[in-house]
Every structure is written in structure tokens, then in C-alpha cells.
Amino acid sequence: MAALNSVGKLLVIVGETASGKSKLALELAKQFNGEIISADSWTVYRGFNIGTAKPSVEEQAQVAHHLLDIADPRVGYSAAEFKRRASEVIIDINNRGNLPILVGGTGLYIDSVIYDYGFLPAGTSEQREHLNTLTIEELMAKIKAAKINTKGIDTRNKRRLIRLIETRGLRPNKGGLRPKTLILGLALPVETLVQRITERVDNMLKSGLKDEVKSLADKYGWDTEPMKGIGYREWRNHFEGKQSLEQTKESIIRSSLQLAKKQRTWFRSSRYDQPSDHNATIERNKSIQWLQNLQQALPVVQKFLSK
């Protein structure tokens, strides 16, 4: 068993949406006595299940999963809070002699843990309350007036915009790569990914996504943070009679493909190296070992654990 609070081994699995990260993590967890830590900014919310592709009850019964269903949709959730809780879970899993497997597509969540982000303190409660009363358009106007760079920020995410104003555009400090950490990346051909995304959306619809969204919209309203996620926000026009079911489905697929492109850029680029020349040729992150399936992953993980 790992010594209390020592830095133990950590397996990280990253990649695009629908690339098979969760399935790979599940299989590796079964073989190597692992426990899964979800690094996804949407599966943290209680009740948001089908549209987030949250691991099923059966999958969660096979292997221990952590940091699912931990956030109140009305309150929201931050990367700083994720880092704190994920770090505690990793230590706990190591101390019990098991292998923590951090898996997900939210790059900021992943990076906050493996690069030990030093997040800036929150603003005052008075400032936060005032900013919360503003619309996204009003927040963007403030950001533009302050000449704050929004590169890499989801400008549709109100909480991210508020945080940007609170920190005056400053970003978290980043340390070096965590010791004893193996990062695997799933890289599938684009054609395969498009097929998987389409099939996933079809399966979500068959599993009752429309009813789930309607129930959550009635309960929380459309402006609640997780209702702005892919698989949820696209339904508003449908329920308002402005968009057919087929158009809604196509919209979810398009949004998912756009997300996959952003994830591909984040995980495969030299973002980690923070190049001074932003026009430089983008290269793959050398910290990630890219592969396509379980067969390729097994010997890499075995070698990592044998050291």
C-alpha cells in the first residue's frame, strides 16, 4: 500500500467525445485494480444523465466511480473545486493500494490536477452577486471594455465570463507534470468519430433524452449552467416549436463535432508548452501517448505499473 499522502501512480485517459475513453478506463480498471475519477464538467451535475453520457448504473457497479453527481445544478461547479476534490480522491485511492484512473474530455479539469494549477482567489460575494445579475451580452461588454483576452474561454458560459472579470483576465499558474503519471490519449480516425457521435446521439434519443431534457428544463429553467451543455441547450428551440426533432438531433451532432475539434486541439497541441509564438505550427503534446484501443494500451500500462 502507498505511504500516506505520498505521490502515488496515476493513469490519465484523455481524448475527444465519443472516442471510447470511458470504456477503455473501465476495462483497464478491471484488469489493474483501478478506480475511475470522472473529469467531465457536465457529469458532475445530479440528474443530468443521458445527455452527458454518464456511466450507467451497471458500469458504476462494476468499478468504483468518483466525482459523478456531486454538484447542484442551481449552484454550478468550478475547476478549482474539481482539482481539490480530485486530488483528495487520488490520494485516498493510492493509500488503499488501488490505481486511480482520471478520465475525461474537460481539458481544464485534467490539467488542473496533473499540472497542479494554482487557481486565483474568488472575488468578493458582493461583486459575484452583481455580476450574476448581468446577461452574457453585458458581461462580454465589460470584458471588451477592460480589454481582457477571451482566447480559450467558452463565451457562452456565464460562470467562466464572471470568473474572467474577477481575475481581470489572469489565468491559473501551472506547475510541471505530476510525477508517476501516465497519460494515454485515444486518437480515432475522423470518419470513425463522426459515426460514433451519430450513433451515440441516436442511442440517447432512444433512451429518453427528450423526456430527460423536458423534465430538467421544467425543474431548473434553461439558464441553469448544465442546461447550456451539449445535448440540452439544443432542445430549447424544439420545445418552443421552432425546430423539428430531426433538426434538434442534427444540431446535437454538430455541437458534438465542434466539441471534438476543440478537444483535439487542446489535447494534441503544444498548449501545455505555452509557446510564445501563437502562430507557430501546432504539434502534439509530447506528454501524451496516443493509441486507438485496449490492445495497444495494455502493454503500455503494464510497463508503467511495473516500474
VEXDREN-2710 file (C-alpha; in Angstrom, 1 decimal):
% VEXDREN-2710
k/r/px/py/pz
1/MET/0.0/0.0/0.0
2/ALA/1.2/3.5/-0.8
3/ALA/2.5/5.6/2.0
4/LEU/0.1/8.0/3.4
5/ASN/-0.2/11.2/1.3
6/SER/2.9/10.2/-0.9
7/VAL/2.7/10.8/-4.6
8/GLY/1.3/7.5/-6.0
9/LYS/0.9/6.4/-9.6
10/LEU/-1.9/8.0/-11.7
11/LEU/-3.3/6.8/-15.0
12/VAL/-4.9/9.6/-17.1
13/ILE/-7.0/8.9/-20.2
14/VAL/-8.0/11.8/-22.5
15/GLY/-9.5/12.3/-25.9
16/GLU/-12.4/13.5/-27.9
17/THR/-16.1/13.0/-27.0
18/ALA/-17.3/9.5/-28.0
19/SER/-13.8/8.3/-28.6
20/GLY/-14.3/5.4/-26.1
21/LYS/-12.4/6.9/-23.1
22/SER/-14.9/5.6/-20.5
23/LYS/-14.9/2.1/-22.0
24/LEU/-11.1/1.9/-22.1
25/ALA/-10.9/3.2/-18.5
26/LEU/-13.5/0.6/-17.4
27/GLU/-11.5/-2.3/-18.9
28/LEU/-8.2/-1.1/-17.6
29/ALA/-9.7/-0.6/-14.1
30/LYS/-11.0/-4.2/-14.1
31/GLN/-7.6/-5.5/-15.1
32/PHE/-5.4/-3.4/-12.8
33/ASN/-7.5/-2.9/-9.7
34/GLY/-8.4/0.6/-10.7
35/GLU/-11.0/3.2/-9.6
36/ILE/-12.3/5.8/-12.1
37/ILE/-12.3/9.5/-11.4
38/SER/-14.5/11.4/-13.9
39/ALA/-13.0/14.6/-15.3
40/ASP/-16.1/15.9/-17.0
41/SER/-17.6/19.3/-16.4
42/TRP/-21.2/18.0/-17.1
43/THR/-21.3/14.6/-15.4
44/VAL/-20.7/16.3/-12.1
45/TYR/-24.3/17.5/-12.1
46/ARG/-27.0/15.5/-10.4
47/GLY/-29.8/14.4/-12.7
48/PHE/-28.1/15.1/-16.0
49/ASN/-27.5/11.6/-17.1
50/ILE/-28.5/10.7/-20.7
51/GLY/-27.3/13.8/-22.4
52/THR/-23.9/13.7/-20.6
53/ALA/-23.3/10.0/-21.5
54/LYS/-22.8/9.5/-17.7
55/PRO/-21.6/5.9/-16.9
56/SER/-24.6/3.6/-16.4
57/VAL/-25.6/2.1/-13.0
58/GLU/-24.3/-1.2/-14.3
59/GLU/-20.9/0.3/-15.2
60/GLN/-20.7/2.0/-11.9
61/ALA/-21.4/-1.3/-10.1
62/GLN/-18.5/-3.0/-11.9
63/VAL/-15.9/-0.4/-10.9
64/ALA/-15.8/2.3/-8.3
65/HIS/-16.5/5.8/-9.9
66/HIS/-15.8/9.1/-8.3
67/LEU/-17.0/12.7/-8.8
68/LEU/-20.2/11.9/-10.5
69/ASP/-23.5/13.6/-9.3
70/ILE/-21.7/15.8/-6.8
71/ALA/-22.9/19.3/-8.0
72/ASP/-26.2/21.1/-7.5
73/PRO/-27.3/22.3/-11.0
74/ARG/-28.5/25.6/-9.4
75/VAL/-25.1/26.4/-8.0
76/GLY/-22.6/25.4/-10.7
77/TYR/-19.1/23.9/-10.3
78/SER/-15.6/25.2/-10.8
79/ALA/-12.3/23.7/-12.0
80/ALA/-10.7/24.8/-8.7
81/GLU/-13.2/22.8/-6.7
82/PHE/-12.7/19.8/-9.1
83/LYS/-9.0/20.0/-8.6
84/ARG/-9.3/20.0/-4.8
85/ARG/-11.7/17.0/-4.7
86/ALA/-9.9/15.0/-7.4
87/SER/-6.6/15.4/-5.6
88/GLU/-8.1/14.1/-2.4
89/VAL/-9.7/11.1/-4.1
90/ILE/-6.4/10.3/-5.9
91/ILE/-4.5/10.2/-2.5
92/ASP/-7.3/8.1/-1.0
93/ILE/-7.2/5.5/-3.8
94/ASN/-3.4/5.3/-3.7
95/ASN/-3.5/4.9/0.0
96/ARG/-5.8/1.9/-0.4
97/GLY/-3.4/0.3/-2.8
98/ASN/-5.5/0.8/-5.9
99/LEU/-4.9/2.6/-9.2
100/PRO/-6.6/6.0/-9.7
101/ILE/-7.7/6.5/-13.3
102/LEU/-8.5/10.0/-14.2
103/VAL/-10.6/10.0/-17.4
104/GLY/-12.5/12.7/-19.3
105/GLY/-12.6/15.3/-22.0
106/THR/-12.6/18.5/-20.0
107/GLY/-9.1/19.7/-20.6
108/LEU/-9.0/22.3/-17.8
109/TYR/-10.1/19.7/-15.2
110/ILE/-7.4/17.3/-16.3
111/ASP/-4.7/19.9/-16.5
112/SER/-5.6/21.4/-13.1
113/VAL/-4.7/18.0/-11.5
114/ILE/-1.7/16.8/-13.5
115/TYR/-0.1/20.3/-13.7
116/ASP/-1.0/21.4/-10.2
117/TYR/-2.8/24.6/-11.2
118/GLY/-2.7/27.4/-8.7
119/PHE/-6.1/29.0/-9.0
120/LEU/-6.6/32.6/-8.2
121/PRO/-8.9/33.5/-5.3
122/ALA/-12.6/34.3/-5.9
123/GLY/-13.9/37.8/-6.0
124/THR/-16.0/39.3/-3.2
125/SER/-19.5/38.0/-2.7
126/GLU/-20.9/41.5/-3.5
127/GLN/-19.1/41.5/-6.8
128/ARG/-20.2/38.0/-7.6
129/GLU/-23.8/38.8/-6.8
130/HIS/-23.7/41.9/-9.1
131/LEU/-22.1/40.0/-12.0
132/ASN/-24.7/37.3/-11.7
133/THR/-27.4/39.8/-12.4
134/LEU/-25.9/40.6/-15.8
135/THR/-26.6/38.9/-19.0
136/ILE/-23.9/37.2/-21.1
137/GLU/-24.0/40.2/-23.5
138/GLU/-23.5/42.6/-20.7
139/LEU/-20.6/40.6/-19.3
140/MET/-19.0/40.4/-22.7
141/ALA/-19.3/44.2/-22.9
142/LYS/-17.4/44.6/-19.6
143/ILE/-14.7/42.2/-20.8
144/LYS/-14.3/44.0/-24.1
145/ALA/-14.1/47.4/-22.3
146/ALA/-11.4/46.0/-20.0
147/LYS/-9.5/44.6/-23.0
148/ILE/-9.5/41.1/-21.5
149/ASN/-8.4/38.3/-23.7
150/THR/-11.1/35.6/-24.1
151/LYS/-9.0/33.1/-26.1
152/GLY/-9.7/29.6/-24.8
153/ILE/-12.8/30.7/-22.9
154/ASP/-16.3/29.4/-23.6
155/THR/-18.0/32.8/-24.1
156/ARG/-21.4/31.1/-23.7
157/ASN/-20.6/30.0/-20.2
158/LYS/-21.7/32.8/-17.8
159/ARG/-19.7/31.4/-14.9
160/ARG/-16.5/31.4/-17.0
161/LEU/-17.1/35.0/-18.0
162/ILE/-17.7/36.1/-14.4
163/ARG/-14.5/34.4/-13.4
164/LEU/-12.6/36.1/-16.1
165/ILE/-13.8/39.5/-14.9
166/GLU/-13.0/38.6/-11.3
167/THR/-9.4/37.7/-12.1
168/ARG/-9.0/40.6/-14.6
169/GLY/-8.1/38.1/-17.3
170/LEU/-5.3/36.4/-15.4
171/ARG/-5.1/32.6/-15.8
172/PRO/-4.1/30.0/-13.2
173/ASN/-0.4/29.3/-12.5
174/LYS/0.7/26.0/-13.8
175/GLY/3.4/23.7/-12.5
176/GLY/5.3/20.8/-14.0
177/LEU/3.8/17.4/-14.9
178/ARG/2.8/15.4/-11.9
179/PRO/5.4/12.6/-11.1
180/LYS/4.4/9.0/-11.6
181/THR/1.7/9.9/-14.1
182/LEU/0.9/8.1/-17.4
183/ILE/-1.2/10.0/-19.9
184/LEU/-2.9/8.0/-22.6
185/GLY/-4.8/9.6/-25.5
186/LEU/-7.4/8.0/-27.7
187/ALA/-7.0/9.1/-31.3
188/LEU/-9.5/7.8/-33.8
189/PRO/-9.9/8.5/-37.5
190/VAL/-12.3/11.4/-38.0
191/GLU/-14.7/9.2/-40.0
192/THR/-14.9/6.7/-37.1
193/LEU/-15.5/9.5/-34.7
194/VAL/-18.3/11.0/-36.8
195/GLN/-20.0/7.6/-36.9
196/ARG/-19.7/7.1/-33.2
197/ILE/-21.1/10.5/-32.3
198/THR/-24.1/9.9/-34.6
199/GLU/-24.7/6.5/-33.1
200/ARG/-24.4/7.9/-29.6
201/VAL/-27.0/10.7/-30.3
202/ASP/-29.3/8.1/-31.8
203/ASN/-29.0/5.9/-28.7
204/MET/-29.6/8.9/-26.4
205/LEU/-32.8/9.7/-28.2
206/LYS/-33.9/6.0/-27.9
207/SER/-33.0/6.1/-24.2
208/GLY/-35.3/9.0/-23.5
209/LEU/-33.2/12.1/-23.9
210/LYS/-36.1/14.3/-24.9
211/ASP/-38.1/13.4/-21.7
212/GLU/-35.0/14.0/-19.6
213/VAL/-34.4/17.4/-21.1
214/LYS/-38.1/18.4/-20.7
215/SER/-38.1/17.4/-17.0
216/LEU/-34.8/19.2/-16.2
217/ALA/-35.9/22.3/-18.1
218/ASP/-39.2/22.4/-16.1
219/LYS/-37.3/22.0/-12.9
220/TYR/-34.3/24.3/-13.4
221/GLY/-35.1/26.5/-16.4
222/TRP/-33.0/27.0/-19.5
223/ASP/-30.5/29.4/-17.9
224/THR/-29.1/26.9/-15.3
225/GLU/-25.5/26.1/-16.1
226/PRO/-25.8/22.4/-17.1
227/MET/-28.8/23.2/-19.3
228/LYS/-26.3/25.1/-21.5
229/GLY/-24.4/21.8/-22.2
230/ILE/-24.4/19.9/-25.4
231/GLY/-27.4/17.6/-25.6
232/TYR/-29.5/20.0/-23.6
233/ARG/-29.3/23.5/-25.0
234/GLU/-30.2/22.4/-28.5
235/TRP/-33.7/21.4/-27.3
236/ARG/-34.9/24.8/-26.4
237/ASN/-36.0/25.7/-29.9
238/HIS/-37.7/22.4/-30.3
239/PHE/-39.8/22.8/-27.2
240/GLU/-40.7/26.4/-28.3
241/GLY/-41.9/25.0/-31.6
242/LYS/-39.2/26.5/-33.7
243/GLN/-37.3/23.3/-34.6
244/SER/-38.2/19.7/-35.5
245/LEU/-37.0/16.6/-33.7
246/GLU/-34.7/15.8/-36.7
247/GLN/-33.3/19.3/-36.7
248/THR/-32.6/19.0/-33.0
249/LYS/-30.8/15.7/-33.5
250/GLU/-28.6/17.2/-36.2
251/SER/-27.9/20.2/-34.0
252/ILE/-26.6/18.0/-31.2
253/ILE/-24.4/16.1/-33.6
254/ARG/-23.0/19.3/-35.0
255/SER/-22.3/20.7/-31.5
256/SER/-20.6/17.4/-30.5
257/LEU/-18.4/17.5/-33.6
258/GLN/-17.4/21.1/-32.8
259/LEU/-16.6/20.0/-29.2
260/ALA/-14.5/17.1/-30.5
261/LYS/-12.5/19.6/-32.7
262/LYS/-11.8/21.8/-29.6
263/GLN/-10.8/18.8/-27.5
264/ARG/-8.5/17.6/-30.3
265/THR/-6.8/21.0/-30.4
266/TRP/-6.5/21.1/-26.6
267/PHE/-5.0/17.6/-26.0
268/ARG/-2.9/17.3/-29.1
269/SER/-1.4/20.8/-29.4
270/SER/1.6/22.3/-27.7
271/ARG/-0.8/24.2/-25.4
272/TYR/1.0/22.6/-22.4
273/ASP/4.3/24.2/-23.5
274/GLN/2.7/27.7/-23.8
275/PRO/4.6/28.8/-26.9
276/SER/5.3/32.5/-27.2
277/ASP/4.6/32.4/-30.9
278/HIS/0.9/31.7/-31.1
279/ASN/1.2/31.4/-34.9
280/ALA/3.7/28.6/-34.6
281/THR/2.9/25.2/-36.1
282/ILE/0.8/23.2/-33.6
283/GLU/2.4/19.9/-32.5
284/ARG/1.2/17.1/-30.4
285/ASN/1.6/17.3/-26.7
286/LYS/4.6/15.0/-26.0
287/SER/3.4/14.1/-22.6
288/ILE/0.5/12.0/-24.1
289/GLN/1.0/8.5/-25.6
290/TRP/-1.6/8.2/-28.3
291/LEU/-3.3/4.9/-29.2
292/GLN/-6.6/3.6/-30.6
293/ASN/-7.7/0.6/-28.5
294/LEU/-7.3/-1.6/-25.4
295/GLN/-4.8/-3.9/-27.0
296/GLN/-2.4/-1.1/-27.6
297/ALA/-3.0/0.3/-24.1
298/LEU/-2.4/-2.9/-22.1
299/PRO/1.4/-3.2/-22.6
300/VAL/1.9/0.5/-22.0
301/VAL/0.0/0.4/-18.7
302/GLN/1.7/-2.9/-17.6
303/LYS/5.1/-1.3/-18.2
304/PHE/4.1/1.8/-16.3
305/LEU/2.9/-0.1/-13.3
306/SER/6.0/-2.4/-13.2
307/LYS/8.4/0.4/-12.6
END
